C-alpha cells in the first residue's frame, strides 16, 4: 500500500491539510477559514476550539478527497502561525481564554515598561528577540493577570500554555503529549537560544510558572500518536516547525546564506546562518531555524506585519477590488504608481524599524491618483518592506544575497515579484510547489519516520517554476527607494 505524508498548516486566517507523496507532490488539500476576532482596537483573537475544529475537519476532507484512510499516512507534520498564545486547563483541556494572536498589540504598554527598565539587551542576548508585544511571553502574562482564577490555577500547576503547534499536538494525542519544537519555543521570549532551555531568569521576570510550559523537542522526531475520533489506528506526529522555519526548510534553504521570503498575511524573510548564532546589528531577530538529530540551525529573520493582508484591506476596507486576485490586473492598468507610496503600517512597523505605534500612510496623492495607482503602490509597499529587511541582512552578513526564493499566497502576483527583483537587483525564484510551509513540515516528518532517507534525498525534490530577473534601470529604482524611505520617515512616530 502506498504511503503518504499529511501536513497540517495552521495559519492566521485558515487551517489547511495537505497530503504529499514520495516525490514531494501535492496529492490532495483542503482549507477552511475561521473567525478573526477584534474585541478592541489593536486586539486580535481566535477561538482555540474553532482552530481545532477547522483543522480536524480539513484532515478528514483531504483524506476523503484522496479516498485514503489513516493507514496510508506514514506520518504527520505540523506547521503553524507562531507566537499565537493559548492557555488551557490541564485536566479538562478547555481554553481559559481565546488565543491571543501574534498581531495583537494589547501588551505594548507593558513592553514599553520593560524597555524603560533597561531590559532590551538582556532579553536580546538570551532569546535573539526584541521586547515586543508580538511574542508569546507577555501574552501569557496578560492571560494570567486578566482571566479570573488563571494565576491561581497556573501556580497550582493546573494550566498549560502552548503556541498553536502544542495545542494541536495536545488535541491530536487526546491530551497525552504537551510538547513543542525548538523553532516555536524560540518565538516565546522565554527560551534561551544558546542553551536551548526555558530561561528561569525570563520566567521570573514575567512571573510565569514553568509548569505551564511544554517540553521542547527537535523539529524532526516522533512526538506521539495522533488519533481522530473516526480513526481506527494511530499515526505518528513526526515533524513540527513554526511556519517560517518550515518554509525555509521546504525551500531547501539548508546552506548558510540562503534566503527565502513568504508573502502571506505578513511577510517573513529568513536567512539561514547555519550553526552560528548571528546577533543582528540591524534590528533583525535571531531565531532557531530547526533541530534535526543533534544539529541545530539558526536563522536571521525580519518580519513585515502587513503583507498580503494589505490586499484584503483594499478589498474589505476600501472596496476597490471584489476579490484579492483582481489586484494585479488593476495595478497593471497603470504604468507605475504615479508617485504614490503606500506604507502599509496598519498594525505598526516591524523589522527593521520596530515602531509599534506607526500607522498606515499613503503619500503623494494628487487629483490624478486613481484606485489603480493605490493598488500598485500597495503591492510595491509590500516589496519595499522586503527590500529594507534584505538590506539589513546583507549588512549583518557583510555580503549581498545571491538570490531570493519566494512562496506564500501573494507570490502568485508576478507584477510584484518582478518589482521585487528590480529593487533587490537579484533573481527572485518561485518554486514549482509554492506550498513550501506545508512541504517543509512534511519533509521534517518524513525524515523522522524514514519516509526519506536523508536531507540530500529531500533536496532533490525541490524544483523551480519561475525566475524573475532584474529589468529596470538603476536610476529609476534608486529614485523609487528614496521616495519610499521618505514615506517611511513620515510614518514613523517619535514614541
VOMAR-917862 format. One record per residue: residue in three letters; x, y, z of N, C-alpha, C in turn. Coordinates in steps of 0.2 Angstrom, whole numbers, plus 2048, in hexadecimal, padded with zeros to 3 digits. Layout:
ALAXYZXYZXYZ/...
END
This chain:
UNK8047FA800800800800804806800/UNK80380B7FB8078117FB806815801/UNK80B81880480A81D80A80B824808/UNK80882880C80982F80B80B833811/UNK80C83981080D83E816808843817/UNK80584481D80084981E80384F821/UNK80285581E80585B8217FF85F824/UNK7FF86182A7FA86682C7FD86D82C/UNK7FA8718297FD8788287F887D82C/UNK7F987E8327F48828367F6889836/UNK7F388D8317F58948307F0899834/UNK7F28A08337EE8A58367E78A6834/UNK7E58A482E7DE8A582C7DB89F82A/UNK7DF8998297DC8938277E088D829/UNK7DD88782A7E088182B7E087D825/UNK7E687A8237E687681D7E986F81F/UNK7E786A81B7EA86481B7ED862814/UNK7F38608137F585E80D7F985880D/UNK7F78538087FA84D80880084D802/UNK80684A80480B84A7FF80D8437FE/UNK8108427F881283B7F681A83B7F7/UNK81D8357F58248347F58288397F1/UNK82583C7EC8298417E78288487EA/UNK8248497F082384F7F281E8537EF/UNK81A84F7EB8148527E780E8527EC/UNK8098577EA8038587EE7FE8537EB/UNK7FB84F7EF7F684A7ED7EF84C7EE/UNK7EE8507F47E88527F67E98587FB/UNK7E485D7FB7E48628007DD864802/UNK7DD8678087D686A80A7D887080E/UNK7D387580E7D587B8127CE87D815/UNK7CE88081B7C888381E7CA889822/UNK7C788F8207C88958237C589582A/UNK7C789982F7C48998357C38A0837/UNK7C08A183D7BE8A883F7C48AC842/UNK7C48B283F7C98B78427C58BC847/UNK7C88BC84D7C48C08527C88C6854/UNK7C58CC8547C88D28567C48D685B/UNK7C58D38627C18D68677C28DD869/UNK7C88E08677CA8E78687CF8E9863/UNK7D08EF8627D58F185D7DC8EF85F/UNK7DF8EC85A7E68E985B7E68E285F/UNK7E08DF8607DF8D98637DD8D485D/UNK7E08CE85D7DF8C98587DE8C285C/UNK7D98BF85B7D88B885E7D58B385A/UNK7D68AD85C7D38A78587D08A285E/UNK7CB89F85C7C889A8617CC893860/UNK7CF8918657D488B8647D0885862/UNK7C98858647C587F8637C487F85B/UNK7C38858597C18868517C788484D/UNK7CD8868507D488484D7D487C84C/UNK7D28798527D38728527CD86F84D/UNK7C787184D7C286E8497C386F842/UNK7C68758407C88768397CD872837/UNK7D287183B7D886D8397D6865839/UNK7D286383D7D085C83D7CB85B837/UNK7C78608367C385F8307C685E829/UNK7CC8628287CF8628227D485C821/UNK7D68598277D98528277D584D824/UNK7CF84D8267CA8488247C884981C/UNK7C785081B7C58528147CB85080F/UNK7D18518117D785080C7D784880B/UNK7D78458107D783D8107D283A80C/UNK7CC83D80D7C683B8097C783C802/UNK7C98428007CA8447F97CF83F7F5/UNK7D483C7F97D88377F67D68307F7/UNK7D182F7FB7CE8297FC7D3824800/UNK7D68278057DB8238097D9823810/UNK7DB81E8147DA81E81B7E182081F/UNK7E08208267E68228297EC81D828/UNK7EA8178267EF8128257F4813820/UNK7F281881B7F681A8167FB820817/UNK7FA82281E7FE828820804826824/UNK80A82782181082582481282A82A/UNK81083082A81183482F80E83B82E/UNK80D83F83480A84683480F84B835/UNK81085083181485683380F85C834/UNK81186083980D86583B81186C83A/UNK80E87183781187783780C87C839/UNK80E88283B80888683E80A88E83F/UNK80589283F80689984180A899847/UNK80F89D84881389D84E8118A2852/UNK8148A28598128A785E80B8A7861/UNK8068A585D7FF8A585F7FF8A1865/UNK7FC8A386A7FC8A18717F689E873/UNK7F68978757F08948787F289187F/UNK7ED8928847EE88F88B7E888B88C/UNK7E988588E7E388188F7E487D896/UNK7DE87A8987DE87689E7E187089D/UNK7E586D8A17E98678A07E48618A1/UNK7DF8628A57DB85C8A67D585C8A1/UNK7D28618A07CC86189B7CE862894/UNK7D48658937D686788C7D286D88A/UNK7CE87188E7CA87788C7CF87D88C/UNK7CF8818877D38878877D088C88C/UNK7D488F88F7D28948957D089B891/UNK7D389C88B7D18A28887D28A1880/UNK7D08A687C7D28A58757D98A5874/UNK7DB8A286E7E28A386C7E48AA86A/UNK7E98AD86D7EB8B386C7F08B3866/UNK7EE8B68607F28B585A7F88B985A/UNK7FD8B78568048BA8558038C2854/UNK7FE8C38507FD8CB84E7FA8CF854/UNK7F88CC8597F58D085E7FA8D4862/UNK7F78DA8637FC8E08667FA8E186E/UNK7F68DD8717F38E08777F98E087D/UNK7FF8DD87C8048DD8818098E287F/UNK8088E787A80D8EC87880F8F087E/UNK80B8F288280C8F78888118F388D/UNK80F8ED88E8148E989381B8E8890/UNK81B8E78898218E68868258ED886/UNK8228F28868258F98868288F988D/UNK8258F78928278F789982D8F389A/UNK82E8ED8978338E98978398EC894/UNK8388F088E83D8F388B8408F988F/UNK83C8FC89383E9028978428FF89D/UNK8418F989F8458F68A484C8F48A2/UNK84D8F589B8548F38998558EC897/UNK84F8E88968508E18958518DF88E/UNK8518E38898518E18828578DD880/UNK85D8DF8838638DB8818638D4884/UNK8618D488A8608CD88E85C8C988A/UNK8568CB8888518C78858548C587E/UNK8578C987B85A8C88748608C3874/UNK8648C487986A8BF8798678B887B/UNK8628B787F8608B088085C8AD87B/UNK8578B18788528AF8748538B086C/UNK8578B586B8588B78648528BC862/UNK84E8BD8668488C18648488C8868/UNK8448CD8658438D386983D8D386D/UNK83D8D78728378D88768318DA872/UNK82C8D78718278D986C8208D586E/UNK81B8D886D8148D586E8138CF86A/UNK8178CE8648168C985F8178C2862/UNK81C8C286781E8BB86A8198B886F/UNK81A8B28718158AF8758158B187C/UNK81B8B287F81D8B38868188B8889/UNK8178BE8868138C388A80C8C1889/UNK80A8BD8848038BB8838018B6888/UNK8068B288A8048AD88F8038B1896/UNK8078B68978078BA89D8008BD89D/UNK7FE8C08987F88C38977F28BF899/UNK7F28B98977ED8B48987EC8B28A0/UNK7F28B18A27F38AF8A97F08B58AE/UNK7F18BB8AC7EF8C18B07E88C38AF/UNK7E58C18A97DF8C48A77D98BF8A7/UNK7DB8B98A77D58B48A77D48B28AE/UNK7CE8B38B17CD8B18B87CF8AA8BA/UNK7D38A98BF7D58A28C17DB89F8BD/UNK7DD8A28B87E289F8B47E989F8B7/UNK7EB8A58BB7F18A58BE7F189F8C4/UNK7EC89F8C87EC89A8CD7EC8938CA/UNK7E98918C57E988B8C27F08898BF/UNK7F388E8BC7FA88E8B97FF88C8BE/UNK7FE8908C480388E8CA8028878CC/UNK7FC8858CC7FB87E8CE7FC8788C9/UNK7FF87B8C38018768BE7FC8738BA/UNK7F68768BA7F08748B77EF8768B0/UNK7F387B8AE7F287E8A77F887C8A2/UNK7F687C89C7FC87B8977FC880892/UNK80288289080288788A805884884/UNK80388687E806884878805889873/UNK80988986E80888C868803887864/UNK80188985E7FC88585B7FF87E859/UNK80587D85880887685780687285D/UNK80887486380787086980086F86B/UNK7FB8748697F487386A7F286D865/UNK7F486D85F7F286885A7F586185C/UNK7FB86185F7FE85B8617FA858867/UNK7F885C86C7F485A8717ED85786F/UNK7EA85B86A7E38598687E4852864/UNK7E98518607EA84B85C7EC845860/UNK7EF8468667F184186A7EC840870/UNK7E784386F7E28438757E584587C/UNK7E984A87C7EB84D8827F1849885/UNK7F48448817F9840884800843883/UNK80184887E80884B87C80785287D/UNK80B85588180C85D88181385F87F/UNK81486087981A86187681A866871/UNK82086986F82186E86A82886C867/UNK82A87086183186F85F835875860/UNK83B87585F84087A86083E88185C/UNK83C88085683A88685283488A855/UNK82F88685782A88A85B82B88D861/UNK82F88986583188B86C83589186B/UNK83989286683E89886583A89E864/UNK83389E86382F8A486182B8A6867/UNK82D8A386D8298A587382B8AB877/UNK8328AC8768358B187B8368AE882/UNK8368A78828378A488883D89F888/UNK83F89E88184489888084B89B87E/UNK85089888285689A88085989687A/UNK85B89987585D89686F86489486F/UNK86889687486E89387586F88D879/UNK86B88C87E86A886882865881880/UNK86088487B85A88087985687D87F/UNK85588288485188088A84D88688B/UNK84788588E84388A89184788E896/UNK84789589684C89989A84889B8A0/UNK84B8988A684889A8AD8488A18AE/UNK84D8A58AC84E8AC8AD8488B08AA/UNK8468AE8A48418B18A083A8AF8A3/UNK8398A98A58338A68A88328AA8AE/UNK8378AB8B28368AF8B88348B78B7/UNK8388B98B18368C08AF82F8C18AE/UNK82C8BC8AA8258BD8A88208B98AD/UNK8238B68B281F8B38B781A8AD8B4/UNK81E8A98B081A8A38AD81D89D8B0/UNK8188998B381B8928B681D88E8B0/UNK82388A8B18258868AC8218808AB/UNK81C87E8B08188788AF8138798A9/UNK8128808A780E8828A181187F89A/UNK81787F89A81B87E89481C877891/UNK81B87788A81C87088782386E887/UNK82486788682B86488682D86687F/UNK83486887E83686A87883A864874/UNK83886386E83B85D86A83E860864/UNK84185B86084485D85A83F85E855/UNK84086184F83B86284A83985C846/UNK83D85684683C85084283D84A847/UNK83884884A83884284F831840850/UNK83083A85382983885482783B85B/UNK82283F85B81F84386181A83E864/UNK81683A86181183686480C83485E/UNK80783186080282E85C7FC83285B/UNK7FA8338557F48378547EE832852/UNK7E98348557E38308537DC834853/UNK7D983584D7D383984D7CD83484F/UNK7C88378517C28328537C082D84E/UNK7C182F8477BE82A8427C4825840/UNK7CA8268437CF8228417CF81B845/UNK7D18168427D280F8467D980E849/UNK7DE8118457E58118487E8817848/UNK7EE81784B7F181E84C7F781F847/UNK7F98268467FE82884180382C845/UNK80982B84480E82F84880F836846/UNK80F83A84B81084184A81884284A/UNK81B844844822843843826849841/UNK82384E84082785483E82385A840/UNK82685F84382386584682886B844/UNK82587084182987784182487C840/UNK82688284382288884182288A83A/UNK81D88D83881C88E83082289082C/UNK82589582F82B89882B83189482B/UNK83289083083888C83083688682C/UNK83088382C82D87E82882E880820/UNK82D88681F82D889818835889816/UNK83988B81A84088B819843884817/UNK84087F81B84287881A83F876813/UNK83987781283587580C838878806/UNK83B87E80683F88180184687E800/UNK84787A80484E87780485487C805/UNK85288180985788680B85C883810/UNK85F87E80F86387A81486A87D815/UNK86C88181087388381087388A813/UNK87888B81887989281A879897815/UNK87589D8168758A281186F8A280C/UNK86C89C80C86689C80886089F80B/UNK85C8A28078568A680A8508A5806/UNK84A8A580A8448A480783F8AA80A/UNK83A8AC8068358B080982E8AD808/UNK82A8AD80D8238AA80C81E8B080C/UNK81B8B18078168B780680F8B4808/UNK80E8B580F8078B28118038B8814/UNK8008B78197FC8BD81D8018C281E/UNK8078C082180D8C58228128C281D/UNK8188C581D81E8C28198238C081E/UNK8268BA81D82B8B88218318B681D/UNK8378BA81E83D8B881B8428B5820/UNK8448AF81D8498AB82284F8A981E/UNK8558AA82285B8A981F85E8A3823/UNK86089E82086489982486B89B826/UNK86C89B82D87389C82F877896831/UNK87489083087888A831878889839/UNK87E88683B87E88584288088B847/UNK88189084388389784687D89B849/UNK87D89D84F8788A285187B8A9850/UNK8788AC84A87A8B38488758B884C/UNK8788BC8508748C18538748C784F/UNK86E8C984D86D8CE84886F8D584B/UNK8738D98478748E084886F8E5845/UNK86A8E28418668E683D85F8E483F/UNK85D8E38458568E28478538DC844/UNK8568D78438538D08418538CC846/UNK84F8C784684E8C284B8538BC84A/UNK8568B984F8598B384E8558AD851/UNK8548A884D8508A384F85289C84E/UNK84F89785185189084F84E88E849/UNK85188C84484E88A83E84B88383E/UNK84F87E84184D877842852873846/UNK85086E84885586984B853862848/UNK85885F84585785884285D854845/UNK85B84F84986084B84C86384F852/UNK86985085286C85485786F85B854/UNK86D85C84E86F86284A86A86784A/UNK86C86D84D86887384D86A878847/UNK86587A84486688083F863886841/UNK86688B84086489284386289683C/UNK85E89C83E85C8A083885C8A783A/UNK85D8AC83685B8B38378548B4834/UNK8508B78378498B88348478C0835/UNK8438C282F8408C88308398C782E/UNK8348CA83282D8CA83082A8D082E/UNK8258CF82A8218D582881A8D382A/UNK8178D882E8118D683180B8D582C/UNK80B8DA8278068DA8228098D981B/UNK8088D381980A8D28128048D180E/UNK8028CA80C7FC8C98087F68CC80C/UNK7F68CD8127EF8CF8157EE8D7813/UNK7F38DA8107F18E180D7EC8E0808/UNK7ED8DB8047E88D97FE7E18D8801/UNK7E18D48077DA8D380A7D78DA80C/UNK7DB8DE80E7D98E58117D68E980B/UNK7DA8E88057D78EC7FF7D18E97FD/UNK7D08E27FE7CA8DF7FC7C48E0801/UNK7C58DF8087C08E080D7BF8E7810/UNK7C58EA8107C48F18137C38F680E/UNK7C68F68097C58FC8047C08FA7FE/UNK7C08F37FD7BB8F17F87BD8F27F1/UNK7C48F37F07C68F57E97C78EE7E5/UNK7C78E97E87C78E27E47C18DE7E7/UNK7BF8D97E37BA8D47E67BD8CE7E9/UNK7C28CC7E57C68C67E77CD8C87E7/UNK7D18C57EC7D88C67ED7DC8C57E6/UNK7DA8C07E27DD8BF7DC7DD8C47D7/UNK7D88C97D87D78CE7D37DD8D47D3/UNK7E18D37D97E58D97DA7EA8DA7D5/UNK7ED8D47D27F28D57CD7F08D87C7/UNK7EA8D67C47E78D97BE7E68E17BF/UNK7E48E27C57E28EA7C67E98ED7C7/UNK7EE8EA7CA7F58EE7CA7F88EE7C4/UNK7F78E97BF7FA8E97B97F78EE7B4/UNK7F18F17B67EE8F57B17F18FC7B1/UNK7F68FD7B67FA9047B58019027B5/UNK8059067B280C9047B08119047B7/UNK80E9097BC8129097C280D90C7C7/UNK81090D7CD80B90F7D380A9177D3/UNK80C91A7CD80B9217CD80D9257D3/UNK8139237D58169277DB8139257E2/UNK80E9217E280B91F7E880F9197EC/UNK81091A7F28139157F780F9137FC/UNK80E90D7FD80990A80280D907807/UNK80E90980D81190681380C902817/UNK80B8FB8168058F88198068F6820/UNK8088FB8248098FA82C8028FA82F/UNK7FE8F682D7F78F58307F78F3837/UNK7FC8EF8397FD8ED8408048EE842/UNK8068F484080D8F68428128F383D/UNK8198F583E81E8F383A8238EE83E/UNK8248E983B8298E483E8308E583B/UNK8348E083A83B8E183883B8E5832/UNK8418E98318468EB8368448F183A/UNK83E8F383A83C8F983D8398F8844/UNK8368F38458338F184C82F8F784F/UNK82B8FA84B82790084E81F8FD84F/UNK81E8FB8558178F88568118FD855/UNK81390485680E90985680D90C84F/UNK81190A84A81090C84380A90A840/UNK80790E83C80090C83980190D831/UNK7FD90A82D7FD90A8267FD911823/UNK80191281E80291981B802918813/UNK7FE91C8107FE91D809801924807/UNK80692480380A92A80280A92C7FB/UNK8099327F980A9347F18039347EE/UNK7FE9347F17F79347EE7F693B7EA/UNK7F393B7E47F29417E07EB9407DD/UNK7E89457DA7E29447D77E293F7D1/UNK7E893D7CF7E89387CA7E89317CC/UNK7E99307D37EA9297D67E39257D5/UNK7E491F7D37DE91B7D27DF9157D7/UNK7DA9117D77DA90B7DB7DF9067D8/UNK7E19067D27E69027CF7ED9047D2/UNK7EE90B7D37F590D7D57F590B7DD/UNK7F090B7E07F09097E77F19017E8/UNK7EE8FE7E37EF8F67E37F68F57E1/UNK7F98F87DD8008F77DB8058F97E0/UNK8048FF7E48089017E98078FC7EF/UNK8028F97F08018F47F58058EE7F4/UNK8058EB7EE8098E67EC8118E87ED/UNK8128EE7EA8198F07EB81B8F17F2/UNK8178F37F68188F47FE81A8ED801/UNK8178E87FF8198E18018208E07FF/UNK8228E17F98298DF7F682E8E47FA/UNK82C8EA7FB8318EF7FE8338ED805/UNK82E8EA80982F8E880F8348E280F/UNK8338DE80B8378D880A83E8DA808/UNK83F8DF8048458E28028498E5808/UNK8458E880C8498EB81284C8E6817/UNK8488E081784A8DB81C8508D7819/UNK8508D68128568D280F85C8D780F/UNK85B8DD80E8618E280F8648E1816/UNK8608E181B8628E08228668D9823/UNK8638D48208678CD82086D8CD81D/UNK86E8D18178748D18148798D5818/UNK8778DA81C87C8DE82087E8D9826/UNK87A8D582887C8D182E8808CB82C/UNK87F8C98258848C482388A8C7820/UNK88A8CD81E8908D081B8908CE813/UNK88B8CB81188B8C980A8848CA807/UNK8838CC80087C8CC7FD87A8C57FC/UNK8738C47FC8708BE7FB8718BC7F4/UNK8718B57F28728B37EB86B8B37E7/UNK8668B17EB85F8B07E885A8B07EE/UNK8548B07EC84E8B07F18498AB7EE/UNK8488A67F28438A17F183C8A37F4/UNK8378A37F18318A57F382B8A07F3/UNK8268A17F882089D7F881B8A17FB/UNK81589D7FD8108A180080B8A37FB/UNK8058A47FD7FF8A67F98008AC7F4/UNK8038B17F78048B77F280A8B67ED/UNK80E8B07EE8138AF7E98108AD7E2/UNK80A8AD7E28078AC7DB8078B27D7/UNK8088B87DB8078BE7D880E8C07D4/UNK80E8BF7CD8148C07C98168C77C9/UNK8128CC7C98148D37C88188D47CF/UNK8168D27D48198D47DA8208D07DB/UNK8208CA7D88278C67D882C8C97D4/UNK8298CC7CE82E8CF7C98318D67CD/UNK82C8D97D082E8DF7D38338DE7D9/UNK8328D87DD8378D67E283E8D57DF/UNK83E8D17D98448D07D68488D67D4/UNK8448DB7D18478E17CF84A8E57D5/UNK8468E57DB8498E97E184F8E57E4/UNK84F8DF7E48558DB7E785B8DA7E3/UNK8598DB7DC85E8DA7D78618D37D7/UNK85D8CE7D985F8C77D98598C37D6/UNK85A8BC7D58558B87D28508B67D8/UNK84A8B67D68448B47DB8428AE7D8/UNK8428A87DC8408A27DA83A89F7DD/UNK83589D7D982F89A7DC82F8937DA/UNK82E88E7DF82E8877DE8288847DB/UNK82987E7D882387B7D581E87A7DB/UNK81F8787E181B8777E681B87D7EA/UNK8168817EA8178887EE8148867F5/UNK8118817F780F87F7FD81587D802/UNK81B88180282187F80582087E80C/UNK81C88280F81B88181781987A818/UNK81387881581187181681686C814/UNK81986D80F81E86880C824868811/UNK82686D81482B86D81982A86881F/UNK82386982182186582782185E825/UNK81F85C81E81E85581C82585381B/UNK82A85781983185481883485281F/UNK83385782483585582B83284F82E/UNK82C84E82D82884882F82B84282B/UNK82C84282582E83D82183583A822/UNK83983F82484083D82684083982D/UNK83B83B83183B838838838831838/UNK83483083383182983283582582D/UNK83A82782A83E82482583A82381E/UNK83582881D83282881783782A811/UNK83B82F81384183180F84782F813/UNK84D82D81085282B814857830816/UNK85783681285C83B81485A842812/UNK85D84781485B84E81285D84F80B/UNK86384B80986584C80285F8497FD/UNK85C8447FF8578417FB8518467FB/UNK84F84980084A84E80084C8547FC/UNK8528567FC85485C7F885385B7F1/UNK8538547EE8528537E784B8547E5/UNK8468557EA83F8557E983D85D7E7/UNK8418617E98408687E884186A7E1/UNK83C86E7DE83C8707D783A8777D6/UNK83E87B7D183C8817D08368827CB/UNK8328877CB82D8877C682E88E7C2/UNK82F8937C583089A7C283689D7C5/UNK83A8A17C083F8A57C383E8AC7C0/UNK83E8B17C583D8B87C38448BC7C3/UNK8468BF7BE84D8C27BE84C8C97BE/UNK8518CD7C18518D47C18508D77BA/UNK84B8DC7B984A8DF7B284A8E67B1/UNK8498EA7B78498F17B78508F47B7/UNK8508FB7B58568FE7B68579017BD/UNK85E9017BF8609037C685D9097C8/UNK85D90E7C385B9157C68549157C8/UNK8509127C48499127C684890E7CD/UNK84B9097CD84B9057D484D9097DA/UNK85390C7D98569107DF8519167E0/UNK84E9197DB84991E7DD84391B7E1/UNK8419167DF83B9127E283D9117E9/UNK84390E7EA84590C7F18459137F5/UNK8489187F284891E7F68419217F8/UNK83C9207F38359227F583291E7FA/UNK8349187FA8319137FF834915806/UNK83A91680683D91880D83B91F810/UNK83992380B83692980D82F928810/UNK82B92480D82592280F82591E816/UNK82A91A81782B91781D82C91C823/UNK83192182183292682682C929829/UNK82792B82482192E82681D92A82A/UNK81E92382A81991E82D81C91D834/UNK82291D83582591B83C823920841/UNK82291E84782092384D826924851/UNK82592985582B92B85A82A927860/UNK82692386182591F86882C91C86A/
END
